[in-house]
Amino acid sequence: MSKENALEFLTQAADSSALTEQVKEADQKEEIVDLAKQHGFEFSEDDMKKAVPVVQEKSGFFGDIAKAIIELFAPAHDDYPATGAQPYTGELSRKH
């Protein structure tokens, strides 16, 4: 598993319109890793995160999939819902 495998997968995906669409449709990081495994590429989510700077530098080379990968794996991406952090759901302490 390596950053290089992640980049090789993205290179193959950039050359295949069907694979590009599958990458763009992914909503979760795990979906990208699983899709890559189906095509013979072994890497982890951390490996893909390490590949993101290369993807950002060569976004024109990777075409449409660059935006999808950067959106899912860039450090600015968080797993909070669009509404923001969830409200506190514990009980409030009431001292009289």
Secondary structure, 3 states (H helix, E strand, C coil): CCHHHHHHHHHHHHHCHHHHHHHHHCCCHHHHHHHHHHCCCCCCHHHHHHHHHHHHHCHHHHCHHHHHHHHHHCCCCCCCCCCCCCCCCCCCCCCC
